[in-house]
Amino acid sequence: MNPFNSFTMEETNLLSIYMTESKEGLIADMKAARSFMSEEIRNLAACTIAKVERMTEVEFAKLAIYPADEV
């Protein structure tokens, strides 16, 4: 999997909101927030989570995605 080309713009924006230093932390935070999301965003989150879960720790560490407040 090429992590640098696998995320859509919408998924990248969602990742920037929940980005943490660990893959597990990002997944946990995003899953915890699903009940507060609209159906459309929940579906987007599910696809994003699935892609992140397939990534290795090395691939995740190489992602150039920053918390939304730092962009």
C-alpha positions as CSV (number, residue, x, y, z in Angstrom):
1,M,0.0,0.0,0.0
2,N,1.3,3.4,-0.9
3,P,0.2,5.6,2.1
4,F,1.1,8.8,0.3
5,N,-1.5,8.4,-2.5
6,S,-4.2,6.4,-0.8
7,F,-6.2,9.0,1.1
8,T,-8.7,11.4,-0.6
9,M,-8.7,15.1,0.3
10,E,-11.7,14.5,2.6
11,E,-10.0,11.6,4.4
12,T,-6.8,13.7,4.7
13,N,-8.8,16.5,6.3
14,L,-10.4,14.0,8.7
15,L,-7.1,12.5,9.6
16,S,-5.7,16.0,10.4
17,I,-8.5,16.5,13.0
18,Y,-7.7,13.2,14.8
19,M,-4.0,12.8,14.1
20,T,-2.0,11.6,17.1
21,E,1.5,10.2,17.4
22,S,0.2,6.7,17.2
23,K,-1.8,4.7,14.8
24,E,-3.8,3.1,17.6
25,G,-4.5,6.5,19.2
26,L,-5.9,8.0,15.9
27,I,-8.1,5.0,15.4
28,A,-9.4,5.0,18.9
29,D,-10.1,8.8,18.9
30,M,-11.9,8.6,15.5
31,K,-14.0,5.6,16.6
32,A,-14.9,7.4,19.9
33,A,-16.1,10.4,18.0
34,R,-18.4,8.5,15.5
35,S,-21.5,8.9,17.6
36,F,-21.1,12.7,17.2
37,M,-20.7,12.6,13.4
38,S,-23.3,12.9,10.7
39,E,-24.0,9.7,8.7
40,E,-21.9,11.0,5.8
41,I,-18.9,11.7,8.0
42,R,-19.3,8.4,9.8
43,N,-19.1,6.6,6.5
44,L,-16.0,8.7,5.6
45,A,-14.5,7.8,9.0
46,A,-15.2,4.1,8.5
47,C,-13.3,4.2,5.1
48,T,-10.5,6.2,6.6
49,I,-10.1,3.9,9.6
50,A,-10.1,0.9,7.4
51,K,-7.2,2.4,5.3
52,V,-5.3,3.3,8.5
53,E,-5.7,-0.2,9.9
54,R,-4.2,-1.7,6.8
55,M,-1.1,0.5,7.2
56,T,2.1,-0.7,8.9
57,E,3.5,1.4,11.8
58,V,6.3,2.5,9.5
59,E,3.9,3.7,6.8
60,F,1.8,5.5,9.4
61,A,4.9,7.2,10.9
62,K,5.8,8.6,7.4
63,L,2.4,10.3,6.9
64,A,2.8,14.0,6.4
65,I,-0.5,14.9,8.1
66,Y,-0.6,17.5,10.9
67,P,-3.2,18.4,13.4
68,A,-5.7,20.8,11.9
69,D,-4.8,23.7,14.2
70,E,-1.2,23.5,12.9
71,V,-2.0,23.9,9.2
